[in-house]
Amino acid sequence: MKIPRIRSDFLPLAAASFLVLAYNASFWRTFTAATGGFRAGNLPLYLGACLLLVLVFSGVLALVNYRRLFKPVLIVLLLLSSVTAHFMSQYGLVVDASMVQNVVETDVREAGELFNWKLVQAVVLFGLLPSWLVWRLPVQYGPLPRSILANGGVFAMSLLLAVGLLFLLFKTLAPAVREHRELRFMLTPTNVFQAANGYLKRKWATPTVVAPLGTDAAKGRLWSAAGSMQRTVTIIVVGETARAMNFSLNGYERNTNPELAQERSLVNFSNVASCGTATAISVPCVFSDLTRKGYADDKARSREGLLDVLRHAGFEVVWRDNNSGCKGVCDRVRFEDMSQPVPGSPDCNEEECYDARLLEGLPEMIRNAGQDLVVVLHQKGSHGPAYWKRYPAGFGKFGPVCRTNELEQCSREAITAAYDNSILYTDHFLGKTIALLKEAGIPASMFYFSDHGESLGEKSMYLHGAPYMFSPEEQRKVPMMLWMSDSFSQRFHIDRNCLAARSGQPFSHDNVFHSTLGMLNVSTAVRNPKLDLFQPCIRDA
């Protein structure tokens, strides 16, 4: 049966209708909730909003409605939309510049964990199949002058009708859009282009010259006290995707911190907010002197950070990574990639390494260091959706466990059990790090904080990366804790009881840069004493 040719004039409207209706389930779900929930009285609003979007999309598509141009453009839109709609629907994600940055800067293994048969089905049914139909569709185009006039007319008429409709609906639409700004990150496929544009603007704005920071840094007066010839070691552990509410140290009902709970010298900060909801934002932010409100990716990349200031002060600084890199913050210090599986290592399997791999060879590094040492350990932590892969078999205490990256196939309880087991392993990893520092026999400290939290199905959201302004608490509240040897706290006159008394106060990633300098008695003009959580607890000799 031969399909009759379709006049090209109808293509923009048909394509726009399909895009608006087929790929925007998450958008319409949120829009319905934003306008008071589904009810019959709102049907004119829903139909009007749908028609408004169809008209806008149709007008834009009319600009490319030419032979040899329209089909390739539409096929790209269909493929992009099928992938975007899948992740938004399955994980409750929204697409903004930070999400694009997170995708671009993640490693292949992490990205591979998001690949599953649900994604394949979505791309085949909503991407490849419609694309094939579009490619095979016989279209009748007129002469180029006529097409230009016709497409211009469709563009003008679509936008004119859209403006008129917007005027009629504005009183109802404006409050919903204003109060729910996430809607603009959920409208597919415009969200993809908006997010990519934002990311590329940041990327291209990155300067090639990095401005120095804290070059005046020097070790303070406490370093010249008696016994100062003994070297010190500080380990900064950057957790991954650990949320505070699943730590039993913070009151969680499951005992996810059996080893840390036994550490008498540990101070747990129970009310800490992250700088971002994704690694690509939080890691550069937490190591910069910029606060969350003052942070911008281009600003952070254009200046040195905490590790540089410590280097200026005379510390040997090493970054060990079991994740997807340091996001630029360790570019000027020694970097060791510990994420690649090593034959014979007890802490690796064929696919990846567990976090204990970060500790291999560390005692020797501490012993052989010629200077005071700061080591950053960047965990794989609880990175999802394959939470069950983040810990060895011996740490599967809670169950039943979700063992698929297709989270919709698992119950909330099974997803949470797998996640809690990864927190249990982090507890063991931190306990092992503390034991290693104790064995070193020199003044030592461990400062741990996670980069961001994680959604485990609350409000139908999964994973992380939601825009901060409307991100859920699960993605923003992170664990943070400090362990110091007696010799370390005595040397730097840090009152642990004072810190314990402050442990419930609200802190954030804003405090990390300045507190690390304060803890190590580094004198520099870039340290802000007001953001140094140690400042009130330093006792004069």
C-alpha positions in Angstrom: 0.0 0.0 0.0 1.4 3.3 -1.1 1.2 6.1 1.5 -0.1 9.3 -0.1 2.2 12.3 0.1 1.6 14.7 2.9 1.8 18.4 2.3 4.7 20.0 4.2 2.5 22.7 5.6 1.0 20.3 8.1 4.3 18.9 9.4 5.2 21.5 12.0 1.8 21.2 13.7 1.8 17.4 13.7 5.4 17.2 15.0 4.8 19.8 17.7 1.7 18.0 18.9 3.7 14.7 19.2 6.6 16.3 21.0 4.3 18.0 23.5 2.2 15.0 24.2 4.6 12.0 23.9 7.6 13.2 25.9 6.3 15.4 28.6 4.6 13.2 31.2 6.8 14.6 34.0 6.1 18.1 32.9 2.3 17.6 32.8 2.4 15.8 36.1 4.2 18.7 37.8 2.1 21.3 36.0 -1.1 19.6 37.2 0.1 19.6 40.8 1.2 23.3 40.4 -2.3 24.4 39.4 -4.1 22.8 42.3 -4.3 19.2 41.3 -6.4 17.5 38.6 -10.0 18.4 38.6 -12.7 18.9 35.9 -12.8 22.7 36.4 -9.1 22.9 35.3 -9.6 21.1 32.0 -9.8 24.4 30.0 -6.5 25.4 31.6 -4.8 22.1 30.7 -6.1 22.2 27.1 -5.2 25.8 26.8 -1.6 25.3 28.1 -1.2 22.3 25.8 -2.4 24.3 22.8 -0.1 27.1 23.8 3.0 24.9 23.8 2.0 23.2 20.5 1.6 26.6 18.8 5.1 27.7 20.1 6.7 24.5 19.0 4.9 24.6 15.7 6.1 28.1 15.0 9.7 27.2 15.8 9.6 24.0 13.7 8.2 26.0 10.8 11.5 27.8 10.5 13.2 24.6 9.5 10.4 23.1 7.4 12.4 22.7 4.2 13.3 19.7 2.1 16.5 17.9 3.4 16.4 19.9 6.6 13.1 19.2 8.5 13.5 15.4 8.8 17.0 15.4 10.2 16.2 18.1 12.7 13.0 16.3 13.8 14.8 12.9 14.1 17.5 14.5 16.4 14.7 16.0 18.5 12.9 12.7 18.7 16.0 10.8 19.8 17.0 13.5 22.4 13.5 13.6 23.7 13.2 9.8 24.1 16.4 9.7 26.3 15.5 12.8 28.3 11.9 11.8 28.9 13.1 8.3 30.1 15.4 9.7 32.8 13.0 12.3 33.9 10.2 9.8 34.2 12.2 7.0 35.8 14.3 9.0 38.3 12.4 12.2 38.8 15.3 14.2 37.4 15.2 17.7 35.8 17.5 18.9 33.1 19.5 22.0 33.7 23.1 23.2 33.1 24.4 21.4 36.2 22.9 18.2 35.1 24.5 18.5 31.7 27.8 19.2 33.4 27.4 16.2 35.6 26.7 14.0 32.6 29.7 15.4 30.6 32.1 15.1 33.5 31.1 11.6 34.7 33.2 8.6 33.8 32.1 5.8 31.4 31.5 3.3 34.2 29.2 5.6 36.1 27.3 6.4 33.0 27.1 2.7 32.1 25.2 2.1 35.3 22.3 4.1 34.0 22.1 1.9 30.9 19.3 -0.7 31.2 16.6 -2.4 29.1 14.1 0.2 30.1 16.3 2.8 28.4 16.6 0.6 25.3 12.9 0.2 25.1 12.3 3.9 25.5 14.7 4.8 22.8 13.4 2.1 20.4 9.7 2.9 21.0 9.9 6.7 21.4 13.1 7.5 19.5 14.1 5.0 16.7 10.6 3.9 15.7 9.2 7.5 15.3 12.4 8.5 13.6 12.1 5.7 11.1 8.5 6.6 10.3 9.5 10.2 9.8 12.3 9.2 7.5 10.0 7.0 5.4 7.2 9.6 5.4 6.5 10.9 1.8 6.3 14.7 2.0 5.2 17.0 -0.8 7.2 20.3 -0.8 6.4 23.2 -3.1 8.8 25.4 -4.8 11.3 27.1 -2.4 9.7 30.7 -2.7 6.3 29.2 -1.9 7.8 27.2 1.1 9.5 30.3 2.5 6.2 32.2 2.4 4.1 29.3 3.8 6.6 28.6 6.6 6.8 32.3 7.4 3.0 32.4 7.6 2.9 29.4 9.9 5.5 30.9 12.1 3.7 34.3 12.3 0.3 32.8 12.8 1.4 30.3 15.4 3.2 32.9 17.5 0.3 35.4 17.1 -2.2 32.8 18.4 0.2 31.7 21.1 0.5 35.3 22.4 -3.3 35.7 22.3 -3.8 32.5 24.2 -1.1 33.4 26.7 -2.9 36.7 27.3 -6.1 34.8 28.1 -4.4 32.3 30.4 -1.8 34.6 32.0 -3.6 35.2 35.2 -3.7 31.5 36.0 -0.4 30.4 34.4 1.8 33.1 35.8 1.5 32.1 39.5 2.1 28.4 38.7 5.2 29.1 36.6 6.5 31.7 39.1 6.1 29.4 42.1 7.3 26.3 40.2 10.3 27.4 38.3 11.3 23.7 37.8 8.8 23.5 35.0 11.1 25.2 32.6 13.7 22.4 33.3 11.1 19.8 32.6 9.7 20.8 29.2 11.2 18.5 26.6 13.1 19.0 24.3 13.6 22.8 25.1 15.1 21.9 28.5 18.0 20.0 26.7 18.9 23.0 24.6 18.5 25.4 27.4 20.7 23.3 29.7 23.3 22.7 27.0 23.5 26.4 26.3 24.0 27.2 30.0 26.7 24.6 30.3 28.6 25.7 27.2 28.4 29.4 28.3 30.1 28.3 31.6 32.6 26.1 29.8 33.6 28.7 27.2 33.8 31.4 29.9 36.5 29.4 31.7 39.7 31.5 31.7 43.0 29.9 30.8 44.8 31.7 33.6 44.2 30.7 37.2 44.5 33.5 39.6 46.6 32.7 42.7 44.9 32.6 46.1 46.3 32.7 49.6 50.0 33.1 48.5 50.5 34.7 51.9 49.6 31.4 53.7 52.0 30.3 56.4 51.9 28.0 59.4 50.8 30.0 62.5 52.3 30.4 65.9 51.2 27.0 67.2 53.5 25.3 64.8 56.5 26.8 66.6 55.5 25.4 70.0 57.5 22.6 71.7 57.4 19.3 69.8 56.7 21.0 66.5 59.4 19.0 64.8 57.0 16.0 64.7 55.2 15.8 61.3 51.4 15.8 61.1 48.9 14.1 58.7 45.4 15.2 57.9 43.1 13.1 55.7 40.1 14.8 54.1 37.6 12.3 53.0 35.2 13.5 50.3 32.1 11.2 50.5 29.9 10.5 47.5 26.1 10.6 47.6 25.9 10.1 51.3 22.8 11.7 52.9 22.9 12.6 56.6 19.5 11.1 57.5 20.7 7.5 56.8 23.6 7.7 59.3 22.7 6.2 62.7 25.0 8.8 64.2 22.2 11.3 63.2 19.4 9.2 64.7 18.6 6.8 61.8 16.9 3.7 63.1 19.2 1.3 61.3 22.7 0.9 62.8 24.6 2.0 59.8 27.5 3.4 61.9 28.6 0.6 64.3 32.3 1.4 64.0 32.2 5.1 64.1 29.9 5.0 67.1 32.8 3.5 69.1 35.2 6.3 68.4 35.3 8.5 71.5 37.3 11.2 69.7 34.8 11.6 66.9 32.8 14.8 66.6 29.7 14.3 64.3 28.1 17.4 62.9 24.4 16.6 62.4 23.0 19.7 60.6 25.1 20.3 57.5 24.0 21.5 54.1 25.8 20.9 50.8 26.8 23.5 48.3 25.1 21.7 45.4 23.3 18.5 44.6 25.8 17.1 42.1 29.5 16.3 42.3 30.4 18.6 39.4 29.1 21.6 41.5 29.7 20.5 45.1 33.3 19.4 44.9 34.7 22.6 43.2 32.4 24.7 45.6 33.5 23.0 48.8 37.2 23.4 48.0 36.8 27.1 47.0 36.7 30.2 49.2 33.4 31.1 47.6 30.2 30.5 49.5 27.3 28.7 47.9 25.5 32.0 47.2 28.7 33.4 45.6 29.7 30.3 43.8 29.8 30.1 40.0 31.7 27.5 38.0 33.7 30.0 36.0 34.7 31.8 39.2 35.9 28.6 40.9 37.9 27.6 37.8 39.5 31.0 37.5 41.1 30.9 41.0 43.1 28.6 43.2 41.4 26.8 46.0 42.0 25.2 49.4 44.6 22.6 48.2 46.6 25.4 46.6 46.5 27.5 49.8 47.7 24.5 51.8 50.5 24.0 49.3 51.5 27.7 49.7 51.6 27.1 53.5 54.2 24.3 53.0 52.1 21.1 53.1 52.5 18.2 50.8 49.1 17.7 49.2 47.9 14.5 47.5 44.5 13.7 46.0 43.6 10.0 45.7 40.5 9.3 43.6 38.1 6.4 43.4 35.5 8.5 41.6 35.3 10.5 38.4 38.1 12.9 39.1 38.5 16.1 41.2 36.6 18.5 38.9 39.6 20.7 38.6 40.4 21.3 42.3 43.5 19.1 42.3 45.0 20.3 39.0 48.1 21.7 40.7 48.7 19.0 43.3 49.8 15.3 43.1 46.9 13.1 41.8 46.6 9.3 42.1 43.8 7.5 40.3 42.9 4.5 42.5 39.7 3.7 40.6 41.1 1.3 38.0 40.9 -2.4 39.0 44.3 -3.9 39.8 44.9 -7.7 39.5 45.5 -9.2 42.9 44.1 -6.2 44.9 41.7 -7.5 47.6 39.7 -4.2 47.2 38.9 -4.5 43.5 36.7 -6.7 41.4 36.7 -7.0 37.6 34.6 -3.8 37.2 35.8 -1.4 39.8 37.5 -0.9 43.1 35.9 -0.5 46.5 36.8 2.5 48.6 39.3 0.6 50.8 41.5 0.7 47.7 42.2 4.4 48.6 44.0 3.2 51.7 46.5 0.9 49.9 50.0 2.2 50.3 48.9 5.1 52.5 50.8 4.0 55.6 54.0 4.0 53.5 53.1 7.5 52.1 52.6 8.9 55.6 55.8 7.3 56.8 58.0 8.5 53.9 56.5 12.1 53.7 59.1 14.7 54.0 56.6 17.4 54.9 53.4 17.8 56.9 50.9 15.9 54.8 47.3 16.5 53.6 45.7 13.6 51.7 42.3 13.9 50.1 40.4 10.6 49.5 37.6 10.9 47.0 35.2 8.0 47.6 32.9 6.1 45.2 30.7 6.0 48.3 27.0 5.4 47.6 26.8 6.5 44.0 23.7 5.1 42.4 21.6 3.7 40.9 23.8 0.5 41.4 24.0 0.9 45.2 24.6 -2.9 45.6 27.9 -2.6 43.7 29.4 -0.1 46.2 30.2 -2.6 48.9 31.8 -6.1 49.3 29.5 -9.0 50.0 30.3 -9.0 53.7 28.5 -5.7 54.1 25.0 -6.8 52.9 23.6 -6.6 56.4 20.2 -5.1 55.4 17.8 -6.6 52.9 16.2 -7.6 50.7 18.4 -5.7 48.4 17.6 -4.1 45.0 20.1 -5.6 42.5 19.2 -3.8 39.4 19.7 -0.3 38.1 16.1 -0.3 36.9 14.9 1.2 40.2 11.2 1.1 39.2 11.4 -2.7 39.5 12.3 -2.5 43.2 10.4 -1.5 46.2 11.4 1.6 48.2 12.5 -0.8 51.0 14.8 -2.8 48.7 16.4 0.4 47.3 16.9 1.8 50.7 18.4 -1.5 52.0 21.1 -1.5 49.3 21.8 2.2 49.9 22.1 1.6 53.7 24.6 -1.2 53.1 26.7 1.3 51.1 26.6 3.6 54.1 27.6 0.7 56.4 30.6 0.2 54.2 31.5 3.9 54.3 31.3 3.5 58.1 33.8 0.7 57.9 36.0 2.6 55.5 36.1 5.7 57.8 36.8 3.4 60.8 39.7 1.8 58.9 41.0 5.2 58.0 41.0 6.3 61.6 42.7 3.0 62.7 45.4 3.7 60.1 46.0 7.2 61.5 46.2 5.8 65.0 48.9 3.4 63.9 50.9 6.2 62.3 51.7 7.4 65.8 51.9 11.1 64.8 49.5 14.0 65.3 46.7 13.1 62.9 43.1 14.1 61.9 40.4 13.0 59.6 37.8 15.4 58.2 34.9 13.8 56.4 32.0 15.3 54.5 29.8 14.1 51.6 29.5 16.1 48.4 25.7 15.8 48.2 22.8 13.6 49.3 20.4 11.3 47.4 16.7 10.8 46.8 15.5 7.2 47.3 12.0 7.6 46.0 10.7 10.3 48.2 8.2 12.4 46.2 8.9 10.1 43.3 12.4 11.4 43.0 15.5 9.3 42.7 19.3 9.9 42.5 20.4 13.5 42.8 21.1 16.7 40.7 17.9 18.6 41.2 18.4 22.4 40.9 19.3 23.6 44.4 16.5 26.1 44.7 13.8 23.4 44.8 15.9 20.3 45.6 14.6 18.1 48.4 16.3 17.9 51.7 17.4 14.4 51.0 19.8 15.8 48.3 21.0 18.7 50.4 21.6 17.4 53.9 25.0 15.7 54.2 27.0 14.0 56.9 30.2 15.7 58.2 32.5 14.5 61.0 35.9 15.1 62.5 38.3 12.8 64.2 41.5 14.0 65.9 44.2 12.1 67.8 44.9 13.4 71.3 48.3 14.7 70.1 46.7 16.6 67.2 44.0 18.4 69.3 46.6 19.2 72.0 49.1 20.5 69.5 46.6 22.9 67.9 44.7 23.7 71.2 41.4 22.4 69.9 38.8 21.8 72.6 36.8 18.7 71.5 34.2 19.3 74.1 33.6 22.7 72.7 33.2 21.2 69.2 30.9 18.6 70.5 28.7 21.3 72.0 28.5 23.0 68.6 27.9 19.8 66.6 24.1 20.3 66.3 24.4 23.9 65.0 23.7 24.6 61.3 26.8 24.4 59.2 27.4 23.9 55.5 30.1 23.4 52.8 30.8 27.1 53.2 32.6 26.3 56.4 35.0 23.7 55.0 37.6 25.9 53.3 38.0 28.2 56.3 37.7 25.5 59.0 40.4 23.4 57.4 42.8 26.3 57.5 41.7 27.1 61.1 42.2 23.5 62.2 45.7 23.4 60.7 46.6 26.8 62.2 47.3 28.3 58.7 47.5 32.1 58.8 46.3 33.8 55.6 44.2 36.8 54.7 41.7 34.6 52.7 40.6 32.7 55.9 37.3 34.1 57.2 37.2 33.5 61.0 33.4 33.8 60.9 33.1 30.7 58.7 35.8 28.8 60.7 33.8 26.4 62.9 37.0 25.8 65.0 37.6 29.4 65.8 35.4 29.5 69.0 37.1 26.2 70.2 40.8 27.1 69.9 42.1 27.6 73.5 45.2 29.7 74.2 48.1 27.8 75.7 
